[in-house]
């Protein structure tokens, strides 16, 4: 099974620390703009819904996340 590429509105996790930007590995965001095949603008929001980061990142800096329900649906197909 091949991984789907990251795209608009995907939930992603940062895989590298970016201390100069105030972002660290494991932070979860959403792709709000696809700037090319390998560049995305991702927004990071706290639990209260307030954005604390909006950064242009490369695909290699992000891990595309999915829900458990989606993963289970693949198993039952």
C-alpha positions, 0 to 999 in steps of 0.5 A: 500500500503506497502512502497518499501524498500530503494535500490541502486540509490534511492533518499533519504532524511536524517531524522536526524541531524548528525552534527559530519558528517556535515549533517542535516535533510532534505539534499537529496542524492542518495544511491550509495551502498547497504551494507545490508538490513539495511545499505546504502552508500549515497552520498550528492551533492550540486547544482553545482554537487560537492559531500560534503558527502559520508556516511554509514547510516542505513535505519532508518536515510533515507527517500526514495523519489519519483517523483510526476510523479511516485505518479500520475502513482500509482493513475491512475493504 
